């Protein structure tokens, strides 16, 4: 199939088929990644998602994952003595 034919065929997909297409694409991308690339992708995704939040929202999310001691360690790691 030509690129143009593929665009036409893609445009005929319904929403369930588009979701299946996206799922298959994501699985293929992940399967083709080595561990180092996968870790970098996860890191980039986490940091990008956090950096678009307000500072208070970032802290609230961190508290949802970690206890006060860990949050304190993270804050201390970035503040001067």
FENWO-V776400 format. One record per run of one state. SS is the DSSP state (H for helix, E for strand, C for the rest). FROM is the first residue (numbers start at 1). TO is the last residue. If there is no record, write none. Layout:
BEGIN
ss	from	to
SS	FROM	TO
SS	FROM	TO
END
This chain:
BEGIN
ss	from	to
C	1	2
H	3	11
C	12	14
H	15	31
C	32	34
H	35	51
C	52	54
H	55	65
C	66	67
H	68	77
C	78	81
END
